[in-house]
Amino acid sequence: MRYIFRLPDVGEGIHEAEIVSYEVKIGDLVKADQTIVKIETDKAVVTLPAPATGKVLEIPHKPGDTVHVGE
């Protein structure tokens, strides 16, 4: 089953975040809770974990891109 990772609400009224870096690349196998991306909000740099175990098939945004919650 394919799982689409969307930017979660990281709290405190944050509506968007900038992609700082990816800790994975296309083709990597990841485990649930493994760090996959670092984002920066107007308050802090945050690491986000994989919500499920699987294989990375696509990375639609690049470091430096601004992504909205739910995107």
Contacts in CASP RR format, 6 or more apart in sequence:
PFRMAT RR
TARGET T0000
AUTHOR 0000-0000-0000
METHOD contacts of the structure
MODEL  1
MRYIFRLPDVGEGIHEAEIVSYEVKIGDLVKADQTIVKIETDKAVVTLPA
PATGKVLEIPHKPGDTVHVGE
2 57 0 8 1.000
3 51 0 8 1.000
3 52 0 8 1.000
3 54 0 8 1.000
5 36 0 8 1.000
5 50 0 8 1.000
5 51 0 8 1.000
6 69 0 8 1.000
6 70 0 8 1.000
6 71 0 8 1.000
7 16 0 8 1.000
7 17 0 8 1.000
7 39 0 8 1.000
7 48 0 8 1.000
7 67 0 8 1.000
7 68 0 8 1.000
7 69 0 8 1.000
7 70 0 8 1.000
7 71 0 8 1.000
8 48 0 8 1.000
8 69 0 8 1.000
8 70 0 8 1.000
9 69 0 8 1.000
9 70 0 8 1.000
10 17 0 8 1.000
10 39 0 8 1.000
10 41 0 8 1.000
10 46 0 8 1.000
10 48 0 8 1.000
10 69 0 8 1.000
12 43 0 8 1.000
14 41 0 8 1.000
14 42 0 8 1.000
14 43 0 8 1.000
14 69 0 8 1.000
15 68 0 8 1.000
15 69 0 8 1.000
16 41 0 8 1.000
16 66 0 8 1.000
16 67 0 8 1.000
16 68 0 8 1.000
16 69 0 8 1.000
17 39 0 8 1.000
17 40 0 8 1.000
17 41 0 8 1.000
17 46 0 8 1.000
17 66 0 8 1.000
17 67 0 8 1.000
17 69 0 8 1.000
18 39 0 8 1.000
18 40 0 8 1.000
18 41 0 8 1.000
18 64 0 8 1.000
18 65 0 8 1.000
18 66 0 8 1.000
18 67 0 8 1.000
19 37 0 8 1.000
19 38 0 8 1.000
19 39 0 8 1.000
19 61 0 8 1.000
19 62 0 8 1.000
19 63 0 8 1.000
19 64 0 8 1.000
19 65 0 8 1.000
19 66 0 8 1.000
19 67 0 8 1.000
20 37 0 8 1.000
20 38 0 8 1.000
20 39 0 8 1.000
20 40 0 8 1.000
20 45 0 8 1.000
20 63 0 8 1.000
20 64 0 8 1.000
21 37 0 8 1.000
21 38 0 8 1.000
21 63 0 8 1.000
22 36 0 8 1.000
22 37 0 8 1.000
22 38 0 8 1.000
22 59 0 8 1.000
22 63 0 8 1.000
23 34 0 8 1.000
23 35 0 8 1.000
23 36 0 8 1.000
23 37 0 8 1.000
23 38 0 8 1.000
23 47 0 8 1.000
24 30 0 8 1.000
24 34 0 8 1.000
24 36 0 8 1.000
24 37 0 8 1.000
24 50 0 8 1.000
24 56 0 8 1.000
24 59 0 8 1.000
25 56 0 8 1.000
25 59 0 8 1.000
26 56 0 8 1.000
26 57 0 8 1.000
26 58 0 8 1.000
26 59 0 8 1.000
27 55 0 8 1.000
27 56 0 8 1.000
27 57 0 8 1.000
28 55 0 8 1.000
28 56 0 8 1.000
29 54 0 8 1.000
29 55 0 8 1.000
29 56 0 8 1.000
30 36 0 8 1.000
30 50 0 8 1.000
30 53 0 8 1.000
30 54 0 8 1.000
30 55 0 8 1.000
30 56 0 8 1.000
31 50 0 8 1.000
31 53 0 8 1.000
31 54 0 8 1.000
32 49 0 8 1.000
32 50 0 8 1.000
32 51 0 8 1.000
32 52 0 8 1.000
32 53 0 8 1.000
33 49 0 8 1.000
33 50 0 8 1.000
34 49 0 8 1.000
34 50 0 8 1.000
35 47 0 8 1.000
35 48 0 8 1.000
35 49 0 8 1.000
35 50 0 8 1.000
36 48 0 8 1.000
36 49 0 8 1.000
36 50 0 8 1.000
36 56 0 8 1.000
37 47 0 8 1.000
37 48 0 8 1.000
38 45 0 8 1.000
38 46 0 8 1.000
38 47 0 8 1.000
38 48 0 8 1.000
39 45 0 8 1.000
39 46 0 8 1.000
39 48 0 8 1.000
39 67 0 8 1.000
40 46 0 8 1.000
61 67 0 8 1.000
END
